[in-house]
Amino acid sequence: MSVIPVLEADVLRRQDPELAEILLGELARQSTTLQLIAAENFTSPAVLAALGSPLANKYAEGYPGARHHGGCEIVDVAERVAVDRAKALFGAEHANVQAHSGSSAVLAAYAALLRPGDTVLALGLPYGGHLTHGSPANFSGRWFDFVGYGVDAETGIVDYAQVRSLARLHRPKAIVCGSIAYPRHIDYAFFREVADEVGAYLIADAAHPIGLVAGGAAPNPVPYADVVCATTHKVLRGPRGGMLLCGSELAERVDRAVFPFTQGGAQMHTIAAKAVAFGEAATPAFTAYAHQVVANARVLAAGLAAEGLVVTTGGTDTHLITADPLPLGVDGRAARGQLAAAGMVLDCCALPHGDSRGLRLGTAAVTTQGMGEGEMAGIAALVAGVLRGRVDARSARDEVRDLVGGFPPYPG
Ligand SMILES: *Cc1c(COP(=O)(O)O)cnc(C)c1O
């Protein structure tokens, strides 16, 4: 089966060869280069089928049973299934699956709990806070008064003592825990304790680890946070989108914060695809996947460290690794370019120490492809070979093509 149903029917190719070529070109790029971006994954053909379904045609403002449009009987069922599956998967009393993205979920969490001008304590952007955690370029930085905590410059671990002292000093209305680049588990019980001490809401932005939570490979923030925000497209391996989890007492505020406060019509094809992904994530196969993601990341981190890169926190508990390649004579930005030329796609990121940028990579996508610890060791060696100039871009590209050729993301 083709993963792009419209192309299988040849409809797009006949009607719009220009776009068909772009879609197939992207499929080829994803299949012939190494996908090490920590936030990416390969969704299943079933998820792609739901995304490409006629549910994309349906307008459905509101919530199941209370829509502003007619004809919602069937999509109502899709949303109820998605909500029920999300609640069961994460042990939450309430789930909202309408958020269009991770950022929309964070926006809705703030809208549910805060007023403009409120003080919010979150991980500072230089340490891995997301744009929605107070960037001046984002609504969050303009509408709220953000105070940033950091990580220990030596160890890279969240400076929990600083979290407590800043919370006591600033008495924030909300505390946000979660990051775009934190490789370790977060101590949610600690954050809950501090939030309770200062009378703050606790918002867990679990966009990255939520898929590990689903597979039992990372601690679940749901019992601790007032609201959990997440994406559905990172380790969780669903469609691009967001969701919120909370207790029953905040359910109505969260729902109204999504619609009608910050969004319009729900994207029913995406919600159906989220339901498919939640169904997949509830299987033993996904539990095995989540644990393999972490095992792979540990081997990759150890391999990079053995090659001389400085791995933040000395390793990882998750799918995500950040590392400084400077000891190999190249900073993160240049390294990303060299590795891209060699067919290895990853990001650069801020590092807790110093001014140079580091590399951020993850194992969610390669693990979905079926790669294991042996391949991770090979990837670490290849990364170092390229950055040290031992392997030229052309032979690295050939090596990458051989490697990924054995693990097609969409066989056939
Ligand atoms: C990825 C991410 C987001 C944003 O998700 P989008 O879907 O890109 O809007 C928000 N917060 C954190 C911590 C993330 O990692």
The ligand as an ORCA input file, in Angstrom:
! r2SCAN-3c Opt
* xyz 0 1
  C       7.563     20.755     20.483
  C       7.255     21.546     21.695
  C       6.215     22.488     21.726
  C       5.474     22.966     20.493
  O       4.904     22.075     19.666
  P       4.400     22.595     18.220
  O       3.492     21.500     17.791
  O       5.616     22.765     17.381
  O       3.690     23.887     18.424
  C       5.926     23.113     22.923
  N       6.616     22.845     24.027
  C       7.637     21.968     24.047
  C       8.359     21.721     25.323
  C       8.001     21.292     22.873
  O       9.019     20.444     22.910
*
